Amino acid sequence: MANQELLLVFDETVTRAGVDGWIRHLESAGTPTQLYRLGTSLILPVSDVDAIHTAGSDLPAPTRQVLRSSDAWLGRRELRPTGTQVCMGPTTIGDGSVAVIAGPCAVETPEQVMATAAVVAEHGAVGLRGGVFKPRTSPHSFQGLQWNGLELLVEARARTGLPIVTEVVEPEHVKRLAEVVDGIQIGARNMQNFALLTAVAQSGLPVVLKRSFGCTVEETLAAGEYLLLEGNDQVVLCERGIRTFEPSARFTLDLTAVALWKQRTHLPVMVDPSHSGGQPKLVEPLSLAAIAAGADALLIDVHVQPEQALCDGNQALRPHQFAGLMGRLARAAAGLGRHMSGGT
């Protein structure tokens, strides 16, 4: 037990007064403590295990005790064995169902976003994705409609009832976005932008954290730790493909990461088959494989006229392709003993 800490986890059944009693006891025993919050749970790391054994019977028993074994410990599954449920408006991710969030990679025109939103809502999506700020590899590429695009997303939500998720690229944008959106996405290029992670976490909104295409499973968990450290447990990890030696697809979808995260963390896991495969014909097999590997949600590009798209049109599904995919996902989910979120 040398140089290792125990994590005392107190759920909502333990009063704050009881936790404060533990803090006083540990500090009187010469063990400085720092209290962490994970949703409705409170967590005390304890470096002196003997101080736990000398606690009086008047102190409430911890809900559980977990041995700390890594630096990214707030996300460890042992802290919340039943998993975390993330709520974006009326949509829940992590409740055992398969949630599909779909829409255009970028918001481009009023006609495009309204038509696409109507299509994905009709065929069972439970969230609308659409980028209004688009960090692009080339500065000459379309950078998004920005705040004008946000207004279009809000209108699409009013028409369809779908919660909206969009990417943030600057810490100073977080407050304004948080006033209107249901979830904030942190893109792959910003996964280790720690100032942005902290600002987004402090908003209290649900966060979709995309794995950078050059980062490991553990580095992604560490990035998630920045979000959890602010007390915001509404975090979804998103596997969107990593860069490998293989040129046949845009990226290589790492399903091993999905399986590992489902074992190691209590956070729900999302998969983006559109950005990983980069081709419409790969979206269906990658989506089916993702839910078989345990993914809680999918993030899918859909566009009513992908040949006219200003961003990533070559990977977007057409409406009839999305409709067919949703039907096959429902059958696959049923075969796995699961169901589609929203009752599809």
N, C-alpha and C positions, 0 to 999 in steps of 0.2 A: 504493500500500500504506500510505500515511500514515494514522495514526489507526485502522488496522485490525489485527486480531489473527489469527494462525493458530492453529488448534486441532490439537494433536498427539494422535492417538488411538492408544492401545496396547491391543491385545486381549490375551486370556489367554495367547497364545503368547509374549508378552514378559514377562520376569521382573520382579518388583518392584525387584530390584537394578538392572536395566537402566534402569527409569524413574527411580530415585533418582540414577543417573548423569547422566541428562538434567537433573534438578533442580539438581544441583551445578554442571553446566556452565553452565546458564542464569544461575544466581545469581552465578557467578564472572564472567560477562560483564556483570553489572550489570542483569540482567533478573529482578526478583522474580517468583516463580511461585506459583501455588496449584493443588494437585492436586484433580481432581474424579473421582468414581467414577460410572460408568453401568453398573450390573449388574456384569459381570466385566471391563469395560473401564475403563481409566484415561485421563484427558484432561488435557492441559496447555495452557492458553492462553498464547501467546507474542506479546508486543507488538513485540519486536525481531527481525525476520525475519533480519537479518544473523547473529544469535547461532545460528540454526539452521544456517546455511551454514558456520560455523566449528566445528561439532561434530566430534569425532574419530571415526575409523573404528571405534573400539572400542565406540561407543554403538550400541545396536540401532536399526534403522530403525523409525520409526512405522508402524503398520498403514496409516494414511492421514493426510493433512493436509487440513484443511478451513478455508476462509476464514470467519471469524466475520462475520456480516452482520446480526445482530439481537441483542436482549437475551435472547430466549428461544431459546438455542442448544443447550441440552442435549437438546432434543427434535427437533432437525433431522434429517431423513432422511439427509443426507450422513454423519452420524456412524455410522449403522447402516443402510446401503443395503438390506439384505435384510429390514429390519423387526424389530420386537420381538414376541416371543411372551409372552403373559401367562398364567400358569397358576393357575387356581382349583381346587384339589383335582385331580381327574383331567381337568378341562376345560381346553383350551388355546384361547385367543383370539388370532388373528393368524397362524395357520399356513396360511391359504389357505381353510379351511373356513368355513361359516356356522354360528356358534354361536347358539343361542336360549336365553335365560334368561327364565323365565316364572314367574308366580305372582301372588298378590293384591297390590294396591297396599299394603294394610295387613293385618297379621295381626290377626284379630278373635276367633275362637273356635277351640278345638281341632278341632272337626268341620270347620270351614271350611278351615283350613290343611292338615289331613291329606288331605281329599278333593281339594283343588286340587293339592297336591303330587303325589298319585297320578295325577291326570289329565295333568299336564304331563310327568311322567316317562314315562307310558305312550305318549305321542305324540311323544316325541323331544327334549324340552327337555334341556339338559345343565347347567342350573343353576336354582336356585329363588330368586326374589326375593320379598321380603316386608318391609314396613316395620314396625318395632316402635316407633320414635320418629317421629312424624309432625308436622313443622312445618307448620302450617296458616295460611292467611291470616286466618281468624277464630279468636279464642281460644275460642269456643264450640263449634268443630268437634272431632270425635274426634281426640285427640292420640296415639293408639296405646296398646297394652298395655304398652309399655316392657319392663322386664326379664322380666316374665311372658311376653311375646310372644317374646322371644329363646329361652326354654326350649322353646316350641312349635316354633320353627324348627329347633332342634337335634334334637328328636324327629322332625320330618319328614325331616330329612337321614338319620337312622338308619333310617327306614323305606324311603326311596327310593334312597339313595346319592347324591342330588344335592348338590353343593356349594351353600352358602347365601350370599346377598349381601343386606346390609341397610344402611340409611342411618344415619350418625352425625351428631349435631347439636351435641355438646359435646365439647371437647378432653378433658375429664376422663372421658368415657365410652370413649375409644379403647382404653385398656389392657384393660378388661374385655371389650369386644367382640372384641378381637383374640385373646383366649384361646380363642374358640370358633367364630368365623365364618371363612369361606373368602375373602371379599372384602368390602370396605367401600365403600359408595356415599357420595359427597359430592353433596348435592342442589343444584339450580340456585340456590336462595336462599343457599347457603353457598359458591358457587364462588370468591368473593373473600374468604372468611373465612380469612385467611392463617395465623392461629394454629392453626386446625383443620387446614388443609392440612399444616402442618409436623408436627403431632402424628400425623396419619394416616400420613404418609410414614415417620415414624420407627418405626411399628409393623412395617414390612417386609411388610405384607400387600398383595395386589393391591388397586388402587383404581379404581373407576369414577367418573370426574369428569364431572358433568353440566354442560353449558354453561348459563349463566344466560340467561334469556329476554331480557335487555337488553344482552348483551355480544357483542363482535365475535369473529371467528375468531382474531385475534391476541391478544386479551385472554384467550381460553380457553387458548391455547398458553402465555401467560405464567403463568396459574394452574397449569398442568401443570408449569411450570418449578420452582415451589415444591416440588412433590413430587419431581421428579428431583434437585433440589439436595441432598436428603438421601440420595442414593445409591439410592433405590428406583426401579427402572425398570419395575416392574410396574404400569403405568398404562394405563387405557383411557379415551379421550375419548368422551363421549356427547353426541350431538346430540339434543335433546328438543323442539325447536321454539322459535321466537322470537316475540316480540310485535310484530305489525305492524298496519296499518290494517284488515286483512281480518277481519271478524267471523264468517265462515261456519264456521270451525273454531276449536277452542280456542286453538291456536297455529299458526304457519306452519312446517312442516318445511323446514329449510334444507339441501337436498341439495347446494347449492354448497359449504357448509362441509365436508360429507363428502368431496367430491372434492378440495377444497383441502388438507384435513388429510392425505389419503392421499398427496398430492404433497409436502407440506412437512414431515411428521413421520414418524418411525419407529414411533410409538405406534399400536396398533390403534384402530379407530374403531367405536363402537357407535351404534345409532339406537334411539330410543324412539318408536315410531309411535303408542303408546297416548296418551301425554300430549300429543303434538303435535296429532293429529287430534281427540282427545277423543270419538270416536264409533266404535263397533265396525265400522261399514261402511267406515271409512277405514283401518283397521289393515292389511288385506290389500294394497290398492294402494300404501300408503306403505311397507310391508315389502318388497314386490317392487321398488319403485323404489330403496329403500335398498341392497339387495344388488347391484342393477345399477350403482349409483353407487360400489360398492366397499366397503360396510360389512362389517366382519368379524363383527359380532354384532348381535342384536336383543334388546331388553328389552320384554317384552310382558305386559300385564295380563291375567290370567285369573282368573275367579271362578266357583264352582259355582252360586252364586245371586246374581248381580249386583244384582238388585232389592232385596236385603236388605243390600247392602254398606254399611259405615259410612264408606267413603272411595272416591270415584271409581268407583262402580259403573256409572255411565253410559258408561264407556269400556272396560269389561272385556269380554273375549270369554267366551262360554259354552264349555263343554267341546267340543261338536260343532263350534263355529266354529273353535276352536283346532286341532282335529284336521284339519279341511279346509284351514286355512292351512298347516299343516306339510307336508301333501302337495303343495300347490302351490308352496311354497318349495323343496322338494326337486327338483321338475321344473324350476323356474326356475334353481336353482343348477347343475343338470346342463347346462342350455343355455348357461350362462356358463362352463362348464369347471370348475365348483367342485362341492363336495359338502357335505352337512350334517354338522356336527360330531357325533360319536357314531355315525356310520354309518347315519343314517336315510336 
